[in-house]
């Protein structure tokens, strides 16, 4: 059961100037290593979705795999990995998405979701929303219904949450950090 008093933000390590000067990197590996913090995180993420009948949870490489597997298990749903191009062995669909300085591509197996399946998208952090937006487009390309997206961390100043909400995707986050 979720403990409203538990300080999830305190379980997240901040690394200044990584990967470049001026960036405050929010590292959830400390949260993942703490069984109480990790359990609390999973419980808080999954709580609003227990009764929506999700068929799948899609997790974005790499930390979204950890969270997505745990959420899928809790919801008795399947798990769909969304990976960088060239990492999946079977027939895939892919989409390009915007990065701060250019484009990249993500993909998933063509048979990972079926038209009409209800999918929850997850990752550790939403910043500019480029990767999450790409994942939504990828899932919709196969006919999935994105019922929600959930993240441990939101960096609201970078606008990712608003980008997903503009696509009609409800967003749930647990912790906000101002700035980038």
Rosetta blueprint (number, residue, H / E / L):
1 X L
2 X L
3 X L
4 X L
5 X L
6 X L
7 X L
8 X L
9 X H
10 X H
11 X H
12 X L
13 X E
14 X E
15 X E
16 X E
17 X L
18 X L
19 X L
20 X L
21 X L
22 X L
23 X L
24 X E
25 X E
26 X E
27 X E
28 X L
29 X H
30 X H
31 X H
32 X H
33 X H
34 X L
35 X H
36 X H
37 X H
38 X H
39 X H
40 X H
41 X H
42 X H
43 X H
44 X H
45 X H
46 X H
47 X H
48 X L
49 X L
50 X L
51 X L
52 X L
53 X L
54 X L
55 X L
56 X E
57 X E
58 X E
59 X E
60 X E
61 X L
62 X L
63 X H
64 X H
65 X H
66 X H
67 X H
68 X H
69 X H
70 X H
71 X H
72 X H
73 X H
74 X H
75 X H
76 X L
77 X L
78 X E
79 X E
80 X E
81 X E
82 X E
83 X E
84 X E
85 X L
86 X L
87 X L
88 X L
89 X L
90 X L
91 X L
92 X E
93 X E
94 X E
95 X E
96 X E
97 X E
98 X E
99 X E
100 X L
101 X L
102 X E
103 X E
104 X E
105 X E
106 X E
107 X E
108 X E
109 X E
110 X L
111 X L
112 X L
113 X L
114 X L
115 X L
116 X L
117 X L
118 X E
119 X E
120 X E
121 X E
122 X E
123 X E
124 X E
125 X E
126 X E
127 X L
128 X L
129 X L
130 X H
131 X H
132 X H
133 X H
134 X H
135 X H
136 X H
137 X H
138 X H
139 X H
140 X H
141 X H
142 X L
143 X L
144 X L
145 X E
146 X E
147 X E
148 X E
149 X E
150 X E
151 X E
152 X E
153 X E
154 X E
155 X L
156 X H
157 X H
158 X H
159 X L
160 X H
161 X H
162 X H
163 X H
164 X H
165 X H
166 X H
167 X L
168 X L
169 X L
170 X L
171 X E
172 X E
173 X E
174 X E
175 X E
176 X E
177 X L
178 X L
179 X L
180 X L
